Amino acid sequence: MKIRANYVSNSSSSSYIIAYDQKFFGNLLKFFKDHQNILGYNTKVVDREEMLLYWIDDHRHDEIRRLMREAEENGMTILCLKLDYEQYSICDLLKSINDINGGDKFKIIDRD
């Protein structure tokens, strides 16, 4: 029998739609796909096209599309991450790197 001594969440993952400067961060889609096996069972990554087909279906659809379009017009790449709860800090790390370097290379468009 397993006994958990730390916080237990009802959800094992959280999803993020991010926009990032690929010239600065590199190819994050490839990075996450290459490392998916060590980032947790529930961790998934999809590009903009796949995300639009399957992930955006709620009342914020138009707003999210607008924010994505604005980011792309500014040269950013769109990515959707579904992260295991143990990996949430990855987006915090990317945001911190962004903030230290002028604040215009990474943006969380949506999070659930």
C-alpha positions in Angstrom: 0.0 0.0 0.0 1.2 3.5 -0.9 0.9 6.3 1.6 1.3 9.9 0.5 2.9 12.3 2.9 2.7 15.4 0.7 -0.1 17.4 -1.0 -2.4 15.4 -3.2 -4.2 17.2 -6.0 -7.4 16.1 -7.6 -5.9 16.8 -11.0 -2.7 15.1 -12.2 -2.0 17.7 -14.9 -2.5 21.3 -16.0 -2.6 22.7 -19.5 -0.9 25.8 -20.8 -1.0 27.6 -24.1 2.2 29.5 -24.4 3.8 31.9 -26.9 7.6 32.1 -27.0 10.5 33.5 -29.1 12.0 30.4 -30.8 15.1 32.4 -31.6 15.7 32.8 -27.9 14.4 29.6 -26.4 15.0 27.2 -29.3 12.6 24.6 -30.5 10.5 23.9 -27.3 8.2 21.5 -29.2 11.1 19.3 -30.1 12.6 19.6 -26.6 9.4 18.5 -24.9 8.7 15.7 -27.3 12.3 14.5 -26.9 12.0 14.5 -23.1 8.4 13.5 -22.7 9.3 10.1 -21.2 11.1 11.8 -18.2 8.6 14.6 -17.8 5.8 12.4 -16.5 3.1 10.1 -17.7 0.5 12.9 -18.2 2.9 15.4 -19.9 1.9 16.0 -23.5 2.9 18.7 -26.0 1.2 19.8 -29.2 1.8 22.5 -31.8 -0.6 25.2 -32.7 -2.4 23.3 -35.4 -3.1 20.2 -33.4 -4.2 22.4 -30.4 -6.7 24.3 -32.5 -8.3 21.0 -33.6 -8.7 19.4 -30.2 -8.0 21.7 -27.2 -9.8 25.0 -27.6 -13.6 24.4 -27.3 -14.8 26.6 -24.5 -16.3 30.1 -24.2 -12.9 31.7 -24.4 -12.2 30.4 -27.9 -12.3 33.7 -29.7 -10.2 35.5 -27.0 -7.5 32.7 -27.1 -7.4 32.8 -30.9 -6.9 36.6 -30.8 -4.1 36.4 -28.3 -2.4 33.6 -30.3 -2.7 35.6 -33.5 -1.2 38.7 -31.8 1.7 36.7 -30.5 2.3 35.1 -33.9 2.2 38.6 -35.5 5.0 39.5 -33.1 7.1 36.5 -34.3 6.3 34.2 -31.5 5.7 30.4 -31.7 2.6 28.9 -30.1 2.7 25.7 -28.1 0.2 23.8 -25.9 1.7 21.9 -22.9 -0.2 19.5 -20.7 2.1 19.1 -17.7 2.1 16.5 -14.9 1.5 18.3 -11.6 5.2 17.7 -10.7 6.3 19.6 -13.8 4.2 22.9 -13.4 7.4 24.8 -12.5 8.7 24.4 -16.1 6.4 27.3 -17.2 7.5 29.3 -14.1 11.1 28.7 -15.1 10.5 29.9 -18.7 8.7 33.0 -17.4 11.6 33.8 -15.0 14.1 33.4 -17.8 11.9 35.7 -19.9 11.6 38.3 -17.1 15.4 38.5 -16.6 15.8 39.0 -20.3 13.5 41.9 -21.0 10.1 40.3 -20.6 9.1 40.0 -24.3 10.2 36.4 -25.2 7.6 34.3 -23.3 3.9 34.6 -22.5 1.3 32.3 -21.0 -1.8 32.8 -23.2 -4.1 30.5 -21.2 -3.9 28.0 -18.4 -6.4 25.6 -16.9 
